[in-house]
Amino acid sequence: MVNLGLILEYEVIFPAEPAKSLKEYFKGASRDRVLKLGVFLLGFKNQNSAFNDNVHVLKTIFGAENNKFANDIYKLIKNQEEKVQRHVQIIHLYSSLKLFEFFFKNCTDDNEPEQTAAEFEVNFFKAYLCVNTQFTKDQNVAFKSVKHLDENLKIPMMLFCGSYPYSDKTNYDLSQQWVTQTVKANLLFKFLESNDQTKDLLAEFLHCYKCADWKDYMKKYILLTLSILKKERETYTDYVIKQGETFNEQCDFLEYFIIYEGELPADELDFLTLRSKPMYKIKRGEYRIIYDLFIVEKIYKGLYFALRDQNSRLPKSRQIKEFKSFYGKYFSEATLTYKAMEIIYPNKCMRLSGDEMDKLIDGAPDYYIRRGTDVLLFESKDFLVPVKEKDSYDYAVYDKVFEERLYFTEKDSKQHNKAVAQLINTIENILKSNFSPDTKIKPKEVTIYPIVVVHDHQYDAPGLNELINSWFIEELDVLSNAGLYTKRVKPLIIVNIDQLLYFQVALSETISLHHVIDKYFQHIQRKPRRNFMTDQEWEAHLLEKTEPFSIFLSNFMVKRKLRKLPPLLEELGLQLFDKTVNSR
């Protein structure tokens, strides 16, 4: 179940004490001690963490000298919880990242540390609560920005706007991320080496990282990630390279992923530098991982940015023009999406790729599947929201940015259709019997599933599907009012390509994707307002029914013991890592 949650603010604990700047709290503190505590907080699990218990948190932060201080804080927290009738949490991943980012940039050991351990504990706690307070202020932008919306959309949009800037950093399964990132990275490298347009780019990439081939690169990087997967305790991870003949080679490789003092720009959004360089050096051969998720995401997600930057450094004559468009069309859509469709619908169906349909009609969907009377229409959209807009918390900003990427844009008095409008056009053609790629369709007998395939887990944020589907429903009503039979058209759904790859065994052998979609829409079906005594009960119900499909699918598969590792891991050369895995 998703919820808004409450985090502890500075004013709740210190109502009569004006807050100081973060610099003041860390003045005279040991840089090593600050960084160690910072990455320790970032080592907590994002699910079922022991540190959801405030007693555990306070015992961890405060030593014996501050025992009375910690007890007084706990009493104040309990008073606040009684007042608001909800759990109040001290630690939030977003605050931990913000605070680490700040003191990595601003804290130095220019002078001998002046703060005692007890003083540092109190100052660190106050600084953390100050970041929590700013976080809450940012979220208030979301709550204010949705007040004008209809009640049915207001609650989902409040949840979406209030959580979108950080949901991709808190709402994930690390082992799933590792598997899908590894699968996609292998597919990407195979694409790069087999495509004439990308061979030069791959060669320059490997030269930059001093790797013999892409398998060599993957071996070296996967080795780094294994220490995270094997971690048993909630703490930071140190990566130590053993002395030996490859010691210098391994150290040199890791230099590409290490952040140094002075590399963090002021007021950076969405932790771009920490994503790019998610480790810092303790000494040569010994490195500390800042945040586990960022390390895992670099297996594949980081490759796009590395390749994009490498492409821009090539001579103009050797560059791939409009690299993002090229990548989205030829890899994300024509390689990754096509591959996923072939795997999860292997037989007893009609499958048509966008390339095949483009030869027959204009404005074809990116993929088409018909199994019996069930038709699945796919639009693949690989895009990123600019970080300034992503961190806005503002409904008006999100409404505009997603409309431009997933609905339509207007330029030179012409409408340029995106996923929602493209799906509607295809549905209209099907319902009018004008869909020439499949002439056996009987419009009043087929059930149509409109699906937008996305390529980043930031779009698994709760509430986003409601926004995109609201546009789709408006367009579908237009078709219905024009006399077309739309009763068998399902609501639009956003599906992450990662989920299709990760659960490919179950989706191909046990239960089809469209049947899971049916169960999802049954699961999120809302009860009438009259069924609830209070506004609070009604709002809680709406929140519960705003679960992203990705979470539902994971829970659905795990509950039924249908989670099996995708064969693609082995097919794409996981045996490359056998020696590496066994050596750990």
ZAMARGU-4260 file (C-alpha; in steps of 0.2 Angstrom, whole numbers, plus 5000, padded with zeros to 4 digits):
<rodrens>
0) 5000/5000/5000 | 5006/5017/4996 | 5005/5032/5008 | 5011/5050/5010 | 5020/5047/5027
5) 5026/5060/5039 | 5044/5064/5043 | 5050/5073/5059 | 5053/5091/5057 | 5065/5103/5066
10) 5052/5114/5073 | 5043/5099/5082 | 5058/5095/5093 | 5066/5112/5094 | 5051/5125/5093
15) 5060/5138/5103 | 5077/5136/5095 | 5080/5145/5078 | 5088/5133/5066 | 5106/5137/5060
20) 5113/5135/5043 | 5120/5117/5039 | 5137/5124/5038 | 5136/5130/5056 | 5131/5113/5062
25) 5146/5105/5054 | 5159/5118/5058 | 5173/5109/5067 | 5167/5092/5064 | 5178/5078/5057
30) 5175/5075/5039 | 5178/5057/5040 | 5166/5055/5054 | 5153/5065/5045 | 5155/5055/5029
35) 5154/5039/5038 | 5138/5043/5046 | 5131/5050/5030 | 5134/5034/5020 | 5128/5023/5035
40) 5111/5031/5034 | 5111/5028/5015 | 5114/5010/5018 | 5097/5007/5026 | 5085/4996/5017
45) 5071/5004/5007 | 5059/4991/5012 | 5057/4983/5029 | 5071/4993/5037 | 5075/4991/5056
50) 5077/5009/5056 | 5059/5013/5053 | 5059/5011/5072 | 5063/5027/5079 | 5070/5019/5095
55) 5083/5010/5084 | 5087/5026/5075 | 5090/5036/5091 | 5101/5022/5099 | 5111/5022/5083
60) 5114/5041/5082 | 5116/5045/5101 | 5129/5038/5113 | 5128/5036/5132 | 5132/5055/5135
65) 5117/5060/5125 | 5105/5047/5133 | 5094/5059/5142 | 5093/5070/5126 | 5088/5055/5115
70) 5074/5050/5128 | 5067/5068/5128 | 5067/5067/5109 | 5058/5051/5109 | 5044/5058/5120
75) 5042/5073/5109 | 5040/5061/5094 | 5027/5051/5103 | 5017/5066/5107 | 5017/5072/5089
80) 5011/5055/5084 | 4997/5055/5096 | 4993/5073/5089 | 4992/5068/5071 | 4987/5050/5073
85) 5001/5044/5061 | 5018/5037/5063 | 5032/5050/5062 | 5048/5044/5054 | 5065/5052/5058
90) 5075/5045/5043 | 5070/5047/5025 | 5081/5042/5010 | 5079/5059/5001 | 5085/5069/5016
95) 5100/5057/5018 | 5105/5060/5000 | 5103/5079/5002 | 5113/5079/5018 | 5127/5068/5011
100) 5128/5079/4996 | 5129/5095/5006 | 5143/5089/5018 | 5153/5080/5004 | 5154/5097/4996
105) 5156/5108/5011 | 5164/5099/5025 | 5183/5099/5025 | 5197/5094/5038 | 5206/5110/5035
110) 5208/5112/5054 | 5209/5100/5069 | 5191/5094/5073 | 5184/5105/5087 | 5167/5095/5090
115) 5167/5081/5103 | 5158/5065/5099 | 5143/5070/5109 | 5142/5088/5102 | 5143/5080/5084
120) 5129/5069/5087 | 5117/5083/5093 | 5122/5094/5078 | 5121/5081/5066 | 5103/5077/5072
125) 5098/5095/5071 | 5105/5097/5053 | 5096/5081/5048 | 5079/5088/5054 | 5083/5105/5045
130) 5084/5095/5029 | 5068/5086/5033 | 5059/5103/5036 | 5065/5109/5019 | 5059/5092/5011
135) 5041/5095/5019 | 5041/5113/5012 | 5045/5106/4995 | 5031/5094/4996 | 5018/5107/5002
140) 5020/5114/4984 | 5013/5098/4978 | 4998/5099/4990 | 4994/5117/4985 | 4996/5114/4966
145) 4982/5100/4966 | 4968/5109/4976 | 4958/5114/4960 | 4957/5096/4953 | 4942/5085/4954
150) 4941/5074/4969 | 4944/5058/4960 | 4960/5065/4953 | 4966/5076/4967 | 4972/5062/4979
155) 4981/5052/4966 | 4990/5068/4960 | 4994/5074/4977 | 5003/5058/4980 | 5011/5058/4963
160) 5017/5077/4964 | 5023/5074/4982 | 5033/5059/4978 | 5039/5059/4960 | 5055/5068/4964
165) 5061/5054/4975 | 5050/5039/4971 | 5063/5031/4960 | 5076/5032/4974 | 5065/5023/4987
170) 5052/5013/4977 | 5063/4998/4970 | 5069/4980/4973 | 5088/4980/4972 | 5089/4962/4966
175) 5077/4965/4952 | 5086/4981/4947 | 5102/4971/4946 | 5095/4958/4935 | 5086/4969/4923
180) 5101/4981/4922 | 5112/4967/4918 | 5101/4960/4905 | 5098/4977/4897 | 5117/4981/4897
185) 5121/4964/4888 | 5108/4967/4875 | 5114/4985/4873 | 5132/4979/4870 | 5127/4966/4858
190) 5117/4979/4848 | 5132/4991/4848 | 5144/4978/4841 | 5132/4972/4828 | 5127/4989/4821
195) 5138/4997/4809 | 5133/5014/4815 | 5139/5011/4833 | 5155/5001/4831 | 5166/5016/4831
200) 5157/5022/4847 | 5159/5006/4856 | 5177/5006/4851 | 5180/5023/4859 | 5170/5018/4874
205) 5181/5003/4877 | 5197/5013/4874 | 5191/5026/4887 | 5189/5013/4900 | 5204/5003/4895
210) 5195/4987/4892 | 5199/4974/4879 | 5180/4971/4875 | 5163/4974/4882 | 5164/4958/4891
215) 5179/4963/4900 | 5170/4980/4905 | 5155/4970/4912 | 5166/4958/4922 | 5175/4972/4930
220) 5159/4982/4934 | 5148/4967/4939 | 5162/4962/4952 | 5159/4979/4960 | 5141/4977/4962
225) 5141/4959/4970 | 5147/4966/4987 | 5131/4975/4988 | 5120/4960/4984 | 5129/4950/4997
230) 5127/4963/5010 | 5118/4957/5026 | 5118/4971/5038 | 5110/4989/5035 | 5126/4999/5034
235) 5138/5006/5021 | 5148/4995/5009 | 5167/4996/5008 | 5175/4989/4992 | 5193/4983/4995
240) 5204/4977/4981 | 5216/4964/4986 | 5235/4966/4982 | 5240/4956/4967 | 5245/4958/4948
245) 5228/4966/4944 | 5228/4978/4958 | 5233/4994/4949 | 5222/4989/4934 | 5207/4987/4945
250) 5210/5003/4955 | 5212/5013/4938 | 5195/5006/4932 | 5187/5012/4948 | 5193/5030/4946
255) 5180/5033/4933 | 5166/5030/4946 | 5174/5040/4961 | 5169/5057/4966 | 5182/5069/4973
260) 5180/5086/4983 | 5175/5100/4972 | 5166/5089/4959 | 5148/5093/4966 | 5141/5109/4958
265) 5130/5120/4969 | 5111/5117/4970 | 5112/5102/4959 | 5095/5093/4955 | 5091/5075/4956
270) 5109/5070/4962 | 5116/5069/4945 | 5134/5069/4950 | 5132/5056/4964 | 5123/5045/4951
275) 5137/5047/4939 | 5151/5044/4953 | 5143/5034/4967 | 5159/5030/4977 | 5172/5040/4986
280) 5190/5035/4989 | 5197/5031/5007 | 5214/5026/5000 | 5220/5018/4984 | 5213/5001/4984
285) 5199/5005/4997 | 5183/5013/4992 | 5166/5017/5000 | 5150/5015/4990 | 5138/5030/4993
290) 5122/5023/4988 | 5119/5005/4983 | 5105/5009/4970 | 5116/5022/4960 | 5130/5008/4959
295) 5117/4996/4952 | 5109/5008/4940 | 5126/5012/4932 | 5126/4994/4925 | 5114/4999/4911
300) 5107/5016/4914 | 5124/5024/4917 | 5129/5017/4900 | 5117/5028/4890 | 5125/5044/4898
305) 5143/5037/4895 | 5139/5033/4877 | 5130/5050/4874 | 5145/5059/4881 | 5157/5048/4871
310) 5148/5051/4855 | 5149/5070/4858 | 5168/5069/4859 | 5170/5060/4842 | 5174/5070/4827
315) 5158/5077/4819 | 5160/5065/4804 | 5159/5050/4816 | 5146/5056/4827 | 5129/5048/4828
320) 5117/5062/4824 | 5103/5065/4836 | 5109/5052/4848 | 5094/5051/4859 | 5082/5048/4845
325) 5093/5035/4837 | 5095/5026/4854 | 5076/5027/4857 | 5071/5020/4840 | 5084/5007/4836
330) 5088/5000/4853 | 5074/5004/4866 | 5061/5001/4853 | 5067/4990/4839 | 5079/4979/4850
335) 5073/4980/4868 | 5054/4981/4866 | 5053/4969/4851 | 5064/4956/4861 | 5052/4958/4876
340) 5037/4955/4866 | 5044/4940/4857 | 5048/4932/4874 | 5032/4935/4883 | 5020/4931/4869
345) 5030/4917/4861 | 5016/4907/4852 | 4997/4905/4848 | 4996/4924/4844 | 4998/4936/4830
350) 5014/4947/4832 | 5018/4963/4822 | 5032/4975/4825 | 5031/4993/4821 | 5044/4990/4807
355) 5032/4977/4799 | 5017/4988/4801 | 5025/5004/4794 | 5026/4996/4777 | 5007/4994/4777
360) 5000/5009/4786 | 5004/5027/4792 | 5005/5030/4811 | 5007/5011/4816 | 5009/5007/4834
365) 5026/5001/4840 | 5020/4984/4842 | 5004/4974/4840 | 4998/4957/4847 | 4982/4948/4845
370) 4978/4932/4854 | 4961/4926/4850 | 4950/4941/4853 | 4962/4950/4864 | 4972/4964/4856
375) 4987/4972/4864 | 4993/4989/4857 | 5010/4995/4863 | 5019/5012/4862 | 5037/5012/4867
380) 5043/5028/4875 | 5060/5030/4881 | 5062/5048/4888 | 5068/5058/4903 | 5060/5072/4912
385) 5072/5087/4914 | 5079/5087/4931 | 5072/5105/4935 | 5055/5100/4930 | 5056/5083/4939
390) 5061/5092/4956 | 5047/5105/4955 | 5033/5095/4965 | 5021/5106/4955 | 5006/5098/4946
395) 5005/5111/4932 | 5024/5108/4928 | 5021/5089/4927 | 5005/5091/4918 | 5014/5100/4904
400) 5029/5090/4903 | 5020/5073/4902 | 5008/5080/4890 | 5022/5085/4879 | 5030/5067/4880
405) 5015/5056/4881 | 5000/5065/4874 | 5003/5078/4860 | 5013/5094/4856 | 5008/5108/4844
410) 5021/5116/4832 | 5018/5127/4817 | 4999/5125/4820 | 5000/5106/4818 | 4997/5093/4832
415) 5011/5080/4834 | 5004/5065/4842 | 5013/5055/4856 | 5008/5039/4865 | 4990/5043/4870
420) 4985/5051/4854 | 4994/5037/4844 | 4985/5024/4853 | 4968/5032/4851 | 4971/5034/4832
425) 4975/5015/4831 | 4960/5011/4841 | 4949/5022/4830 | 4955/5013/4815 | 4952/4996/4823
430) 4934/5000/4828 | 4931/5007/4810 | 4938/4991/4802 | 4952/5001/4794 | 4967/4992/4802
435) 4975/4984/4787 | 4989/4974/4796 | 4976/4963/4804 | 4960/4961/4793 | 4952/4947/4804
440) 4947/4959/4818 | 4929/4960/4822 | 4928/4977/4831 | 4913/4973/4842 | 4921/4956/4848
445) 4939/4961/4852 | 4945/4967/4869 | 4959/4981/4867 | 4973/4984/4879 | 4982/5001/4876
450) 4999/5000/4884 | 5013/5012/4885 | 5030/5004/4888 | 5042/5015/4898 | 5061/5013/4900
455) 5065/5020/4917 | 5058/5016/4934 | 5055/5034/4939 | 5038/5032/4929 | 5033/5018/4942
460) 5028/5033/4953 | 5010/5031/4961 | 4997/5042/4953 | 5006/5044/4936 | 4995/5031/4927
465) 4979/5040/4933 | 4985/5056/4925 | 4989/5048/4908 | 4974/5038/4908 | 4963/5053/4912
470) 4968/5060/4895 | 4965/5043/4887 | 4948/5042/4894 | 4943/5059/4887 | 4949/5054/4870
475) 4940/5038/4871 | 4924/5047/4875 | 4925/5057/4859 | 4926/5040/4849 | 4911/5034/4859
480) 4901/5050/4856 | 4905/5048/4837 | 4895/5031/4838 | 4910/5019/4839 | 4909/5004/4851
485) 4921/5007/4864 | 4915/4996/4878 | 4928/4983/4876 | 4943/4995/4876 | 4952/4994/4893
490) 4960/5009/4902 | 4977/5014/4897 | 4991/5006/4907 | 5010/5011/4910 | 5021/4996/4910
495) 5040/4996/4914 | 5050/4986/4901 | 5060/4980/4917 | 5045/4971/4923 | 5042/4962/4907
500) 5061/4956/4906 | 5061/4951/4925 | 5045/4941/4925 | 5047/4934/4907 | 5046/4916/4912
505) 5029/4918/4921 | 5022/4929/4908 | 5027/4917/4894 | 5023/4901/4903 | 5010/4904/4916
510) 4999/4920/4915 | 4999/4932/4900 | 5002/4950/4903 | 4984/4956/4898 | 4977/4944/4911
515) 4988/4952/4924 | 4982/4969/4918 | 4964/4963/4921 | 4968/4958/4939 | 4976/4975/4942
520) 4961/4985/4936 | 4950/4974/4947 | 4963/4977/4962 | 4962/4996/4960 | 4943/4997/4958
525) 4937/5011/4969 | 4922/5010/4980 | 4909/5024/4980 | 4911/5039/4991 | 4895/5034/5001
530) 4903/5018/5008 | 4915/5029/5019 | 4910/5038/5035 | 4923/5051/5035 | 4934/5061/5022
535) 4949/5053/5030 | 4943/5035/5027 | 4939/5040/5009 | 4956/5048/5006 | 4965/5033/5013
540) 4955/5022/5001 | 4960/5032/4986 | 4978/5031/4991 | 4977/5012/4993 | 4970/5012/4975
545) 4984/5022/4968 | 4996/5008/4967 | 5008/5008/4952 | 5006/4992/4941 | 5025/4988/4944
550) 5021/4986/4962 | 5006/4976/4959 | 5014/4964/4946 | 5029/4961/4958 | 5018/4957/4973
555) 5006/4946/4962 | 5021/4936/4955 | 5030/4934/4972 | 5014/4929/4981 | 5011/4915/4969
560) 5029/4910/4969 | 5031/4914/4950 | 5047/4924/4952 | 5061/4915/4942 | 5077/4922/4935
565) 5075/4926/4917 | 5084/4914/4905 | 5091/4930/4896 | 5104/4931/4910 | 5112/4914/4904
570) 5108/4916/4886 | 5117/4933/4886 | 5132/4927/4894 | 5131/4926/4912 | 5143/4912/4912
575) 5156/4926/4909 | 5153/4931/4927 | 5154/4913/4935 | 5173/4914/4939 | 5170/4932/4946
580) 5155/4926/4956 | 5164/4911/4963 | 5179/4921/4968 | 5168/4931/4980
</rodrens>
